[in-house]
Amino acid sequence: MRKVIDGVVYDTLNSTVDKKFTYGAPGDPNGYEETLYITGDGKYFVYTYGGKNSKYPEEDIFPIERENVKNWMLSR
């Protein structure tokens, strides 16, 4: 997925996975995934996607500041 936010391109195909959290089994309508990526120039973002009844029924990307990454991971 590719998304431009505030002029910054976030692209899952051209970034590196740092950490992935999976909730539920494949095909679970309540299950979802949250994947932390880092871009080539050091920007972090989270890619989310889930089943139709999950909190992420459609794929999306949101940026996350470097100083918030640790707290985000610990809250998972």
PDB file of N, CA, C, O and CB in Angstrom:
ATOM      1  N   MET A   1       0.846  -1.179   0.000  1.00  0.00           N
ATOM      2  CA  MET A   1       0.000   0.000   0.000  1.00  0.00           C
ATOM      3  C   MET A   1       0.890   1.241   0.000  1.00  0.00           C
ATOM      4  O   MET A   1       1.980   1.253   0.572  1.00  0.00           O
ATOM      5  CB  MET A   1      -0.962  -0.001   1.223  1.00  0.00           C
ATOM      6  N   ARG A   2       0.403   2.253  -0.641  1.00  0.00           N
ATOM      7  CA  ARG A   2       1.128   3.517  -0.714  1.00  0.00           C
ATOM      8  C   ARG A   2       0.170   4.634  -0.337  1.00  0.00           C
ATOM      9  O   ARG A   2      -0.972   4.667  -0.794  1.00  0.00           O
ATOM     10  CB  ARG A   2       1.733   3.751  -2.137  1.00  0.00           C
ATOM     11  N   LYS A   3       0.648   5.555   0.507  1.00  0.00           N
ATOM     12  CA  LYS A   3      -0.184   6.682   0.926  1.00  0.00           C
ATOM     13  C   LYS A   3       0.710   7.896   1.141  1.00  0.00           C
ATOM     14  O   LYS A   3       1.795   7.788   1.713  1.00  0.00           O
ATOM     15  CB  LYS A   3      -0.985   6.343   2.223  1.00  0.00           C
ATOM     16  N   VAL A   4       0.245   9.048   0.679  1.00  0.00           N
ATOM     17  CA  VAL A   4       0.958  10.307   0.890  1.00  0.00           C
ATOM     18  C   VAL A   4       0.238  11.068   2.000  1.00  0.00           C
ATOM     19  O   VAL A   4      -0.960  11.338   1.912  1.00  0.00           O
ATOM     20  CB  VAL A   4       1.032  11.161  -0.436  1.00  0.00           C
ATOM     21  N   ILE A   5       0.994  11.410   3.050  1.00  0.00           N
ATOM     22  CA  ILE A   5       0.446  12.146   4.187  1.00  0.00           C
ATOM     23  C   ILE A   5       1.337  13.357   4.436  1.00  0.00           C
ATOM     24  O   ILE A   5       2.534  13.215   4.686  1.00  0.00           O
ATOM     25  CB  ILE A   5       0.348  11.239   5.467  1.00  0.00           C
ATOM     26  N   ASP A   6       0.756  14.533   4.367  1.00  0.00           N
ATOM     27  CA  ASP A   6       1.502  15.786   4.564  1.00  0.00           C
ATOM     28  C   ASP A   6       2.741  15.848   3.679  1.00  0.00           C
ATOM     29  O   ASP A   6       3.797  16.312   4.111  1.00  0.00           O
ATOM     30  CB  ASP A   6       1.908  15.936   6.032  1.00  0.00           C
ATOM     31  N   GLY A   7       2.612  15.384   2.445  1.00  0.00           N
ATOM     32  CA  GLY A   7       3.701  15.442   1.484  1.00  0.00           C
ATOM     33  C   GLY A   7       4.744  14.347   1.612  1.00  0.00           C
ATOM     34  O   GLY A   7       5.700  14.322   0.836  1.00  0.00           O
ATOM     35  N   VAL A   8       4.589  13.444   2.567  1.00  0.00           N
ATOM     36  CA  VAL A   8       5.530  12.341   2.773  1.00  0.00           C
ATOM     37  C   VAL A   8       4.912  11.063   2.217  1.00  0.00           C
ATOM     38  O   VAL A   8       3.755  10.748   2.495  1.00  0.00           O
ATOM     39  CB  VAL A   8       5.887  12.174   4.289  1.00  0.00           C
ATOM     40  N   VAL A   9       5.704  10.324   1.421  1.00  0.00           N
ATOM     41  CA  VAL A   9       5.232   9.068   0.840  1.00  0.00           C
ATOM     42  C   VAL A   9       5.551   7.922   1.791  1.00  0.00           C
ATOM     43  O   VAL A   9       6.700   7.732   2.187  1.00  0.00           O
ATOM     44  CB  VAL A   9       5.877   8.820  -0.552  1.00  0.00           C
ATOM     45  N   TYR A  10       4.532   7.168   2.149  1.00  0.00           N
ATOM     46  CA  TYR A  10       4.675   5.960   2.966  1.00  0.00           C
ATOM     47  C   TYR A  10       4.275   4.792   2.074  1.00  0.00           C
ATOM     48  O   TYR A  10       3.143   4.736   1.592  1.00  0.00           O
ATOM     49  CB  TYR A  10       3.790   6.021   4.290  1.00  0.00           C
ATOM     50  N   ASP A  11       5.193   3.863   1.855  1.00  0.00           N
ATOM     51  CA  ASP A  11       4.973   2.775   0.907  1.00  0.00           C
ATOM     52  C   ASP A  11       5.452   1.463   1.511  1.00  0.00           C
ATOM     53  O   ASP A  11       6.633   1.314   1.823  1.00  0.00           O
ATOM     54  CB  ASP A  11       5.697   3.054  -0.430  1.00  0.00           C
ATOM     55  N   THR A  12       4.541   0.514   1.675  1.00  0.00           N
ATOM     56  CA  THR A  12       4.907  -0.766   2.286  1.00  0.00           C
ATOM     57  C   THR A  12       5.854  -1.579   1.406  1.00  0.00           C
ATOM     58  O   THR A  12       6.624  -2.389   1.921  1.00  0.00           O
ATOM     59  CB  THR A  12       3.657  -1.579   2.576  1.00  0.00           C
ATOM     60  N   LEU A  13       5.812  -1.378   0.095  1.00  0.00           N
ATOM     61  CA  LEU A  13       6.689  -2.135  -0.804  1.00  0.00           C
ATOM     62  C   LEU A  13       8.125  -1.633  -0.794  1.00  0.00           C
ATOM     63  O   LEU A  13       9.047  -2.383  -1.114  1.00  0.00           O
ATOM     64  CB  LEU A  13       6.151  -2.078  -2.211  1.00  0.00           C
ATOM     65  N   ASN A  14       8.323  -0.371  -0.428  1.00  0.00           N
ATOM     66  CA  ASN A  14       9.660   0.218  -0.454  1.00  0.00           C
ATOM     67  C   ASN A  14      10.176   0.578   0.933  1.00  0.00           C
ATOM     68  O   ASN A  14      11.083   1.400   1.067  1.00  0.00           O
ATOM     69  CB  ASN A  14       9.658   1.446  -1.322  1.00  0.00           C
ATOM     70  N   SER A  15       9.602  -0.034   1.962  1.00  0.00           N
ATOM     71  CA  SER A  15      10.026   0.197   3.344  1.00  0.00           C
ATOM     72  C   SER A  15      10.308  -1.144   4.006  1.00  0.00           C
ATOM     73  O   SER A  15       9.980  -2.196   3.458  1.00  0.00           O
ATOM     74  CB  SER A  15       8.945   0.990   4.139  1.00  0.00           C
ATOM     75  N   THR A  16      10.912  -1.104   5.177  1.00  0.00           N
ATOM     76  CA  THR A  16      11.320  -2.315   5.893  1.00  0.00           C
ATOM     77  C   THR A  16      10.405  -2.562   7.084  1.00  0.00           C
ATOM     78  O   THR A  16      10.115  -1.654   7.863  1.00  0.00           O
ATOM     79  CB  THR A  16      12.783  -2.204   6.360  1.00  0.00           C
ATOM     80  N   VAL A  17       9.952  -3.820   7.210  1.00  0.00           N
ATOM     81  CA  VAL A  17       9.139  -4.194   8.370  1.00  0.00           C
ATOM     82  C   VAL A  17      10.030  -4.207   9.601  1.00  0.00           C
ATOM     83  O   VAL A  17      11.092  -4.830   9.599  1.00  0.00           O
ATOM     84  CB  VAL A  17       8.453  -5.585   8.162  1.00  0.00           C
ATOM     85  N   ASP A  18       9.599  -3.523  10.647  1.00  0.00           N
ATOM     86  CA  ASP A  18      10.315  -3.503  11.918  1.00  0.00           C
ATOM     87  C   ASP A  18       9.676  -4.483  12.897  1.00  0.00           C
ATOM     88  O   ASP A  18      10.377  -5.253  13.552  1.00  0.00           O
ATOM     89  CB  ASP A  18      10.331  -2.079  12.512  1.00  0.00           C
ATOM     90  N   LYS A  19       8.352  -4.456  12.998  1.00  0.00           N
ATOM     91  CA  LYS A  19       7.631  -5.320  13.942  1.00  0.00           C
ATOM     92  C   LYS A  19       6.214  -5.537  13.427  1.00  0.00           C
ATOM     93  O   LYS A  19       5.600  -4.630  12.866  1.00  0.00           O
ATOM     94  CB  LYS A  19       7.609  -4.696  15.378  1.00  0.00           C
ATOM     95  N   LYS A  20       5.700  -6.759  13.624  1.00  0.00           N
ATOM     96  CA  LYS A  20       4.345  -7.075  13.180  1.00  0.00           C
ATOM     97  C   LYS A  20       3.574  -7.729  14.318  1.00  0.00           C
ATOM     98  O   LYS A  20       4.071  -8.640  14.979  1.00  0.00           O
ATOM     99  CB  LYS A  20       4.371  -8.000  11.939  1.00  0.00           C
ATOM    100  N   PHE A  21       2.352  -7.249  14.536  1.00  0.00           N
ATOM    101  CA  PHE A  21       1.465  -7.803  15.554  1.00  0.00           C
ATOM    102  C   PHE A  21       0.227  -8.354  14.849  1.00  0.00           C
ATOM    103  O   PHE A  21      -0.409  -7.655  14.060  1.00  0.00           O
ATOM    104  CB  PHE A  21       1.076  -6.721  16.630  1.00  0.00           C
ATOM    105  N   THR A  22      -0.107  -9.606  15.137  1.00  0.00           N
ATOM    106  CA  THR A  22      -1.265 -10.255  14.538  1.00  0.00           C
ATOM    107  C   THR A  22      -2.221 -10.679  15.639  1.00  0.00           C
ATOM    108  O   THR A  22      -1.814 -11.281  16.633  1.00  0.00           O
ATOM    109  CB  THR A  22      -0.841 -11.472  13.678  1.00  0.00           C
ATOM    110  N   TYR A  23      -3.482 -10.362  15.455  1.00  0.00           N
ATOM    111  CA  TYR A  23      -4.523 -10.696  16.426  1.00  0.00           C
ATOM    112  C   TYR A  23      -5.586 -11.520  15.717  1.00  0.00           C
ATOM    113  O   TYR A  23      -6.202 -11.047  14.763  1.00  0.00           O
ATOM    114  CB  TYR A  23      -5.143  -9.409  17.069  1.00  0.00           C
ATOM    115  N   GLY A  24      -5.807 -12.749  16.174  1.00  0.00           N
ATOM    116  CA  GLY A  24      -6.767 -13.633  15.539  1.00  0.00           C
ATOM    117  C   GLY A  24      -6.096 -14.502  14.493  1.00  0.00           C
ATOM    118  O   GLY A  24      -4.923 -14.321  14.166  1.00  0.00           O
ATOM    119  N   ALA A  25      -6.857 -15.439  13.980  1.00  0.00           N
ATOM    120  CA  ALA A  25      -6.359 -16.375  12.967  1.00  0.00           C
ATOM    121  C   ALA A  25      -6.676 -15.841  11.573  1.00  0.00           C
ATOM    122  O   ALA A  25      -7.577 -15.017  11.413  1.00  0.00           O
ATOM    123  CB  ALA A  25      -6.980 -17.786  13.164  1.00  0.00           C
ATOM    124  N   PRO A  26      -5.935 -16.309  10.558  1.00  0.00           N
ATOM    125  CA  PRO A  26      -6.253 -15.900   9.188  1.00  0.00           C
ATOM    126  C   PRO A  26      -7.721 -16.202   8.865  1.00  0.00           C
ATOM    127  O   PRO A  26      -8.222 -17.285   9.169  1.00  0.00           O
ATOM    128  CB  PRO A  26      -5.322 -16.617   8.178  1.00  0.00           C
ATOM    129  N   GLY A  27      -8.385 -15.256   8.262  1.00  0.00           N
ATOM    130  CA  GLY A  27      -9.786 -15.408   7.911  1.00  0.00           C
ATOM    131  C   GLY A  27     -10.762 -15.026   9.013  1.00  0.00           C
ATOM    132  O   GLY A  27     -11.972 -15.009   8.785  1.00  0.00           O
ATOM    133  N   ASP A  28     -10.259 -14.720  10.199  1.00  0.00           N
ATOM    134  CA  ASP A  28     -11.110 -14.322  11.328  1.00  0.00           C
ATOM    135  C   ASP A  28     -11.689 -12.936  11.042  1.00  0.00           C
ATOM    136  O   ASP A  28     -10.921 -11.990  10.860  1.00  0.00           O
ATOM    137  CB  ASP A  28     -10.302 -14.324  12.678  1.00  0.00           C
ATOM    138  N   PRO A  29     -13.011 -12.782  10.996  1.00  0.00           N
ATOM    139  CA  PRO A  29     -13.583 -11.470  10.697  1.00  0.00           C
ATOM    140  C   PRO A  29     -13.305 -10.426  11.778  1.00  0.00           C
ATOM    141  O   PRO A  29     -13.463  -9.229  11.540  1.00  0.00           O
ATOM    142  CB  PRO A  29     -15.067 -11.602  10.503  1.00  0.00           C
ATOM    143  N   ASN A  30     -12.891 -10.877  12.963  1.00  0.00           N
ATOM    144  CA  ASN A  30     -12.542  -9.951  14.042  1.00  0.00           C
ATOM    145  C   ASN A  30     -11.035  -9.729  14.157  1.00  0.00           C
ATOM    146  O   ASN A  30     -10.594  -8.854  14.902  1.00  0.00           O
ATOM    147  CB  ASN A  30     -13.081 -10.469  15.362  1.00  0.00           C
ATOM    148  N   GLY A  31     -10.252 -10.504  13.435  1.00  0.00           N
ATOM    149  CA  GLY A  31      -8.799 -10.420  13.514  1.00  0.00           C
ATOM    150  C   GLY A  31      -8.244  -9.237  12.739  1.00  0.00           C
ATOM    151  O   GLY A  31      -8.893  -8.693  11.846  1.00  0.00           O
ATOM    152  N   TYR A  32      -7.018  -8.850  13.105  1.00  0.00           N
ATOM    153  CA  TYR A  32      -6.367  -7.745  12.400  1.00  0.00           C
ATOM    154  C   TYR A  32      -4.858  -7.811  12.596  1.00  0.00           C
ATOM    155  O   TYR A  32      -4.352  -8.544  13.446  1.00  0.00           O
ATOM    156  CB  TYR A  32      -6.912  -6.389  12.890  1.00  0.00           C
ATOM    157  N   GLU A  33      -4.155  -7.028  11.789  1.00  0.00           N
ATOM    158  CA  GLU A  33      -2.696  -6.918  11.868  1.00  0.00           C
ATOM    159  C   GLU A  33      -2.304  -5.456  11.950  1.00  0.00           C
ATOM    160  O   GLU A  33      -2.940  -4.583  11.358  1.00  0.00           O
ATOM    161  CB  GLU A  33      -2.017  -7.594  10.650  1.00  0.00           C
ATOM    162  N   GLU A  34      -1.235  -5.213  12.702  1.00  0.00           N
ATOM    163  CA  GLU A  34      -0.607  -3.896  12.778  1.00  0.00           C
ATOM    164  C   GLU A  34       0.876  -4.123  12.489  1.00  0.00           C
ATOM    165  O   GLU A  34       1.545  -4.868  13.205  1.00  0.00           O
ATOM    166  CB  GLU A  34      -0.840  -3.197  14.199  1.00  0.00           C
ATOM    167  N   THR A  35       1.382  -3.484  11.450  1.00  0.00           N
ATOM    168  CA  THR A  35       2.768  -3.686  11.049  1.00  0.00           C
ATOM    169  C   THR A  35       3.506  -2.358  11.076  1.00  0.00           C
ATOM    170  O   THR A  35       3.101  -1.394  10.428  1.00  0.00           O
ATOM    171  CB  THR A  35       2.849  -4.325   9.648  1.00  0.00           C
ATOM    172  N   LEU A  36       4.598  -2.322  11.837  1.00  0.00           N
ATOM    173  CA  LEU A  36       5.431  -1.127  11.933  1.00  0.00           C
ATOM    174  C   LEU A  36       6.495  -1.188  10.846  1.00  0.00           C
ATOM    175  O   LEU A  36       7.224  -2.174  10.735  1.00  0.00           O
ATOM    176  CB  LEU A  36       6.082  -1.002  13.346  1.00  0.00           C
ATOM    177  N   TYR A  37       6.580  -0.142  10.056  1.00  0.00           N
ATOM    178  CA  TYR A  37       7.563  -0.030   8.983  1.00  0.00           C
ATOM    179  C   TYR A  37       8.482   1.153   9.246  1.00  0.00           C
ATOM    180  O   TYR A  37       8.140   2.078   9.983  1.00  0.00           O
ATOM    181  CB  TYR A  37       6.869   0.120   7.614  1.00  0.00           C
ATOM    182  N   ILE A  38       9.659   1.100   8.624  1.00  0.00           N
ATOM    183  CA  ILE A  38      10.564   2.248   8.606  1.00  0.00           C
ATOM    184  C   ILE A  38      10.962   2.505   7.152  1.00  0.00           C
ATOM    185  O   ILE A  38      11.326   1.583   6.421  1.00  0.00           O
ATOM    186  CB  ILE A  38      11.832   1.998   9.513  1.00  0.00           C
ATOM    187  N   THR A  39      10.887   3.766   6.752  1.00  0.00           N
ATOM    188  CA  THR A  39      11.236   4.136   5.383  1.00  0.00           C
ATOM    189  C   THR A  39      12.755   4.236   5.239  1.00  0.00           C
ATOM    190  O   THR A  39      13.489   4.192   6.226  1.00  0.00           O
ATOM    191  CB  THR A  39      10.563   5.475   4.990  1.00  0.00           C
ATOM    192  N   GLY A  40      13.201   4.369   4.020  1.00  0.00           N
ATOM    193  CA  GLY A  40      14.630   4.508   3.754  1.00  0.00           C
ATOM    194  C   GLY A  40      15.245   5.738   4.389  1.00  0.00           C
ATOM    195  O   GLY A  40      16.442   5.758   4.676  1.00  0.00           O
ATOM    196  N   ASP A  41      14.433   6.773   4.613  1.00  0.00           N
ATOM    197  CA  ASP A  41      14.970   7.980   5.256  1.00  0.00           C
ATOM    198  C   ASP A  41      14.595   8.065   6.735  1.00  0.00           C
ATOM    199  O   ASP A  41      14.614   9.147   7.322  1.00  0.00           O
ATOM    200  CB  ASP A  41      14.471   9.223   4.531  1.00  0.00           C
ATOM    201  N   GLY A  42      14.251   6.913   7.338  1.00  0.00           N
ATOM    202  CA  GLY A  42      14.103   6.842   8.786  1.00  0.00           C
ATOM    203  C   GLY A  42      12.765   7.244   9.373  1.00  0.00           C
ATOM    204  O   GLY A  42      12.655   7.431  10.585  1.00  0.00           O
ATOM    205  N   LYS A  43      11.755   7.379   8.543  1.00  0.00           N
ATOM    206  CA  LYS A  43      10.426   7.716   9.061  1.00  0.00           C
ATOM    207  C   LYS A  43       9.661   6.424   9.360  1.00  0.00           C
ATOM    208  O   LYS A  43       9.715   5.462   8.594  1.00  0.00           O
ATOM    209  CB  LYS A  43       9.636   8.606   8.044  1.00  0.00           C
ATOM    210  N   TYR A  44       8.953   6.425  10.482  1.00  0.00           N
ATOM    211  CA  TYR A  44       8.169   5.254  10.881  1.00  0.00           C
ATOM    212  C   TYR A  44       6.700   5.437  10.509  1.00  0.00           C
ATOM    213  O   TYR A  44       6.172   6.549  10.514  1.00  0.00           O
ATOM    214  CB  TYR A  44       8.306   5.001  12.396  1.00  0.00           C
ATOM    215  N   PHE A  45       6.057   4.316  10.185  1.00  0.00           N
ATOM    216  CA  PHE A  45       4.614   4.325   9.978  1.00  0.00           C
ATOM    217  C   PHE A  45       4.054   2.953  10.293  1.00  0.00           C
ATOM    218  O   PHE A  45       4.777   1.957  10.317  1.00  0.00           O
ATOM    219  CB  PHE A  45       4.261   4.740   8.534  1.00  0.00           C
ATOM    220  N   VAL A  46       2.741   2.919  10.538  1.00  0.00           N
ATOM    221  CA  VAL A  46       2.050   1.675  10.854  1.00  0.00           C
ATOM    222  C   VAL A  46       1.040   1.396   9.749  1.00  0.00           C
ATOM    223  O   VAL A  46       0.246   2.258   9.372  1.00  0.00           O
ATOM    224  CB  VAL A  46       1.351   1.750  12.252  1.00  0.00           C
ATOM    225  N   TYR A  47       1.093   0.175   9.244  1.00  0.00           N
ATOM    226  CA  TYR A  47       0.121  -0.311   8.265  1.00  0.00           C
ATOM    227  C   TYR A  47      -0.863  -1.199   9.014  1.00  0.00           C
ATOM    228  O   TYR A  47      -0.451  -2.093   9.754  1.00  0.00           O
ATOM    229  CB  TYR A  47       0.820  -1.093   7.081  1.00  0.00           C
ATOM    230  N   THR A  48      -2.159  -0.964   8.830  1.00  0.00           N
ATOM    231  CA  THR A  48      -3.181  -1.745   9.525  1.00  0.00           C
ATOM    232  C   THR A  48      -4.141  -2.364   8.520  1.00  0.00           C
ATOM    233  O   THR A  48      -4.446  -1.780   7.480  1.00  0.00           O
ATOM    234  CB  THR A  48      -3.950  -0.866  10.533  1.00  0.00           C
ATOM    235  N   TYR A  49      -4.609  -3.563   8.859  1.00  0.00           N
ATOM    236  CA  TYR A  49      -5.607  -4.236   8.032  1.00  0.00           C
ATOM    237  C   TYR A  49      -6.246  -5.340   8.841  1.00  0.00           C
ATOM    238  O   TYR A  49      -5.583  -5.977   9.660  1.00  0.00           O
ATOM    239  CB  TYR A  49      -4.978  -4.800   6.734  1.00  0.00           C
ATOM    240  N   GLY A  50      -7.534  -5.575   8.622  1.00  0.00           N
ATOM    241  CA  GLY A  50      -8.201  -6.626   9.375  1.00  0.00           C
ATOM    242  C   GLY A  50      -9.450  -7.140   8.706  1.00  0.00           C
ATOM    243  O   GLY A  50      -9.802  -6.755   7.591  1.00  0.00           O
ATOM    244  N   GLY A  51     -10.111  -8.032   9.432  1.00  0.00           N
ATOM    245  CA  GLY A  51     -11.361  -8.602   8.960  1.00  0.00           C
ATOM    246  C   GLY A  51     -12.482  -7.573   8.982  1.00  0.00           C
ATOM    247  O   GLY A  51     -12.335  -6.480   9.530  1.00  0.00           O
ATOM    248  N   LYS A  52     -13.593  -7.941   8.381  1.00  0.00           N
ATOM    249  CA  LYS A  52     -14.701  -6.989   8.227  1.00  0.00           C
ATOM    250  C   LYS A  52     -15.308  -6.522   9.551  1.00  0.00           C
ATOM    251  O   LYS A  52     -15.936  -5.464   9.595  1.00  0.00           O
ATOM    252  CB  LYS A  52     -15.778  -7.609   7.388  1.00  0.00           C
ATOM    253  N   ASN A  53     -15.134  -7.288  10.628  1.00  0.00           N
ATOM    254  CA  ASN A  53     -15.672  -6.894  11.932  1.00  0.00           C
ATOM    255  C   ASN A  53     -14.596  -6.367  12.883  1.00  0.00           C
ATOM    256  O   ASN A  53     -14.871  -6.121  14.057  1.00  0.00           O
ATOM    257  CB  ASN A  53     -16.377  -8.072  12.571  1.00  0.00           C
ATOM    258  N   SER A  54     -13.391  -6.196  12.388  1.00  0.00           N
ATOM    259  CA  SER A  54     -12.279  -5.748  13.231  1.00  0.00           C
ATOM    260  C   SER A  54     -12.249  -4.230  13.328  1.00  0.00           C
ATOM    261  O   SER A  54     -13.041  -3.535  12.691  1.00  0.00           O
ATOM    262  CB  SER A  54     -10.942  -6.267  12.682  1.00  0.00           C
ATOM    263  N   LYS A  55     -11.325  -3.731  14.132  1.00  0.00           N
ATOM    264  CA  LYS A  55     -11.181  -2.273  14.224  1.00  0.00           C
ATOM    265  C   LYS A  55     -10.488  -1.688  12.997  1.00  0.00           C
ATOM    266  O   LYS A  55     -10.419  -0.467  12.850  1.00  0.00           O
ATOM    267  CB  LYS A  55     -10.401  -1.902  15.479  1.00  0.00           C
ATOM    268  N   TYR A  56      -9.971  -2.549  12.113  1.00  0.00           N
ATOM    269  CA  TYR A  56      -9.345  -2.103  10.861  1.00  0.00           C
ATOM    270  C   TYR A  56      -9.963  -2.843   9.671  1.00  0.00           C
ATOM    271  O   TYR A  56      -9.268  -3.630   9.029  1.00  0.00           O
ATOM    272  CB  TYR A  56      -7.808  -2.335  10.902  1.00  0.00           C
ATOM    273  N   PRO A  57     -11.237  -2.618   9.356  1.00  0.00           N
ATOM    274  CA  PRO A  57     -11.863  -3.356   8.261  1.00  0.00           C
ATOM    275  C   PRO A  57     -11.334  -2.967   6.875  1.00  0.00           C
ATOM    276  O   PRO A  57     -11.570  -3.677   5.898  1.00  0.00           O
ATOM    277  CB  PRO A  57     -13.348  -3.143   8.303  1.00  0.00           C
ATOM    278  N   GLU A  58     -10.632  -1.859   6.793  1.00  0.00           N
ATOM    279  CA  GLU A  58      -9.996  -1.432   5.546  1.00  0.00           C
ATOM    280  C   GLU A  58      -8.539  -1.117   5.832  1.00  0.00           C
ATOM    281  O   GLU A  58      -8.202  -0.624   6.908  1.00  0.00           O
ATOM    282  CB  GLU A  58     -10.722  -0.196   4.929  1.00  0.00           C
ATOM    283  N   GLU A  59      -7.675  -1.402   4.865  1.00  0.00           N
ATOM    284  CA  GLU A  59      -6.260  -1.131   5.081  1.00  0.00           C
ATOM    285  C   GLU A  59      -6.026   0.371   5.187  1.00  0.00           C
ATOM    286  O   GLU A  59      -6.720   1.177   4.568  1.00  0.00           O
ATOM    287  CB  GLU A  59      -5.410  -1.730   3.944  1.00  0.00           C
ATOM    288  N   ASP A  60      -5.019   0.720   5.997  1.00  0.00           N
ATOM    289  CA  ASP A  60      -4.691   2.129   6.188  1.00  0.00           C
ATOM    290  C   ASP A  60      -3.244   2.246   6.642  1.00  0.00           C
ATOM    291  O   ASP A  60      -2.615   1.263   7.033  1.00  0.00           O
ATOM    292  CB  ASP A  60      -5.647   2.791   7.216  1.00  0.00           C
ATOM    293  N   ILE A  61      -2.741   3.445   6.582  1.00  0.00           N
ATOM    294  CA  ILE A  61      -1.385   3.770   7.033  1.00  0.00           C
ATOM    295  C   ILE A  61      -1.481   5.013   7.896  1.00  0.00           C
ATOM    296  O   ILE A  61      -2.197   5.960   7.568  1.00  0.00           O
ATOM    297  CB  ILE A  61      -0.401   3.989   5.822  1.00  0.00           C
ATOM    298  N   PHE A  62      -0.748   5.001   9.006  1.00  0.00           N
ATOM    299  CA  PHE A  62      -0.625   6.238   9.779  1.00  0.00           C
ATOM    300  C   PHE A  62       0.821   6.392  10.234  1.00  0.00           C
ATOM    301  O   PHE A  62       1.447   5.424  10.666  1.00  0.00           O
ATOM    302  CB  PHE A  62      -1.595   6.237  11.004  1.00  0.00           C
ATOM    303  N   PRO A  63       1.357   7.622  10.135  1.00  0.00           N
ATOM    304  CA  PRO A  63       2.732   7.870  10.570  1.00  0.00           C
ATOM    305  C   PRO A  63       2.825   7.851  12.088  1.00  0.00           C
ATOM    306  O   PRO A  63       1.846   8.106  12.790  1.00  0.00           O
ATOM    307  CB  PRO A  63       3.239   9.215  10.026  1.00  0.00           C
ATOM    308  N   ILE A  64       4.013   7.544  12.577  1.00  0.00           N
ATOM    309  CA  ILE A  64       4.271   7.551  14.016  1.00  0.00           C
ATOM    310  C   ILE A  64       5.668   8.131  14.228  1.00  0.00           C
ATOM    311  O   ILE A  64       6.613   7.758  13.533  1.00  0.00           O
ATOM    312  CB  ILE A  64       4.147   6.103  14.638  1.00  0.00           C
ATOM    313  N   GLU A  65       5.788   9.023  15.171  1.00  0.00           N
ATOM    314  CA  GLU A  65       7.080   9.652  15.454  1.00  0.00           C
ATOM    315  C   GLU A  65       8.015   8.662  16.133  1.00  0.00           C
ATOM    316  O   GLU A  65       7.579   7.809  16.905  1.00  0.00           O
ATOM    317  CB  GLU A  65       6.896  10.901  16.335  1.00  0.00           C
ATOM    318  N   ARG A  66       9.294   8.784  15.840  1.00  0.00           N
ATOM    319  CA  ARG A  66      10.307   7.879  16.401  1.00  0.00           C
ATOM    320  C   ARG A  66      10.212   7.787  17.926  1.00  0.00           C
ATOM    321  O   ARG A  66      10.339   6.701  18.491  1.00  0.00           O
ATOM    322  CB  ARG A  66      11.708   8.347  16.000  1.00  0.00           C
ATOM    323  N   GLU A  67       9.990   8.914  18.587  1.00  0.00           N
ATOM    324  CA  GLU A  67       9.943   8.910  20.050  1.00  0.00           C
ATOM    325  C   GLU A  67       8.694   8.209  20.598  1.00  0.00           C
ATOM    326  O   GLU A  67       8.630   7.913  21.792  1.00  0.00           O
ATOM    327  CB  GLU A  67       9.995  10.336  20.569  1.00  0.00           C
ATOM    328  N   ASN A  68       7.708   7.941  19.746  1.00  0.00           N
ATOM    329  CA  ASN A  68       6.493   7.251  20.182  1.00  0.00           C
ATOM    330  C   ASN A  68       6.487   5.763  19.842  1.00  0.00           C
ATOM    331  O   ASN A  68       5.582   5.041  20.260  1.00  0.00           O
ATOM    332  CB  ASN A  68       5.292   7.905  19.563  1.00  0.00           C
ATOM    333  N   VAL A  69       7.471   5.300  19.098  1.00  0.00           N
ATOM    334  CA  VAL A  69       7.500   3.906  18.650  1.00  0.00           C
ATOM    335  C   VAL A  69       7.560   2.938  19.825  1.00  0.00           C
ATOM    336  O   VAL A  69       6.807   1.964  19.853  1.00  0.00           O
ATOM    337  CB  VAL A  69       8.691   3.673  17.729  1.00  0.00           C
ATOM    338  N   LYS A  70       8.428   3.179  20.784  1.00  0.00           N
ATOM    339  CA  LYS A  70       8.583   2.251  21.909  1.00  0.00           C
ATOM    340  C   LYS A  70       7.275   2.114  22.684  1.00  0.00           C
ATOM    341  O   LYS A  70       6.848   1.001  22.989  1.00  0.00           O
ATOM    342  CB  LYS A  70       9.707   2.726  22.850  1.00  0.00           C
ATOM    343  N   ASN A  71       6.640   3.236  23.001  1.00  0.00           N
ATOM    344  CA  ASN A  71       5.372   3.177  23.730  1.00  0.00           C
ATOM    345  C   ASN A  71       4.295   2.476  22.915  1.00  0.00           C
ATOM    346  O   ASN A  71       3.489   1.726  23.464  1.00  0.00           O
ATOM    347  CB  ASN A  71       4.908   4.583  24.103  1.00  0.00           C
ATOM    348  N   TRP A  72       4.276   2.717  21.612  1.00  0.00           N
ATOM    349  CA  TRP A  72       3.302   2.047  20.752  1.00  0.00           C
ATOM    350  C   TRP A  72       3.504   0.534  20.803  1.00  0.00           C
ATOM    351  O   TRP A  72       2.540  -0.220  20.935  1.00  0.00           O
ATOM    352  CB  TRP A  72       3.418   2.558  19.296  1.00  0.00           C
ATOM    353  N   MET A  73       4.752   0.093  20.698  1.00  0.00           N
ATOM    354  CA  MET A  73       5.028  -1.347  20.733  1.00  0.00           C
ATOM    355  C   MET A  73       4.681  -1.948  22.091  1.00  0.00           C
ATOM    356  O   MET A  73       4.129  -3.047  22.152  1.00  0.00           O
ATOM    357  CB  MET A  73       6.499  -1.616  20.406  1.00  0.00           C
ATOM    358  N   LEU A  74       4.991  -1.256  23.169  1.00  0.00           N
ATOM    359  CA  LEU A  74       4.693  -1.778  24.504  1.00  0.00           C
ATOM    360  C   LEU A  74       3.191  -1.860  24.772  1.00  0.00           C
ATOM    361  O   LEU A  74       2.753  -2.649  25.609  1.00  0.00           O
ATOM    362  CB  LEU A  74       5.353  -0.907  25.559  1.00  0.00           C
ATOM    363  N   SER A  75       2.417  -1.063  24.079  1.00  0.00           N
ATOM    364  CA  SER A  75       0.965  -1.084  24.283  1.00  0.00           C
ATOM    365  C   SER A  75       0.277  -2.195  23.494  1.00  0.00           C
ATOM    366  O   SER A  75      -0.937  -2.372  23.592  1.00  0.00           O
ATOM    367  CB  SER A  75       0.370   0.254  23.895  1.00  0.00           C
ATOM    368  N   ARG A  76       1.048  -2.934  22.720  1.00  0.00           N
ATOM    369  CA  ARG A  76       0.459  -4.014  21.923  1.00  0.00           C
ATOM    370  C   ARG A  76       0.377  -5.268  22.710  1.00  0.00           C
ATOM    371  O   ARG A  76      -0.093  -6.286  22.201  1.00  0.00           O
ATOM    372  CB  ARG A  76       1.245  -4.257  20.665  1.00  0.00           C
TER     373      ARG A  76
END
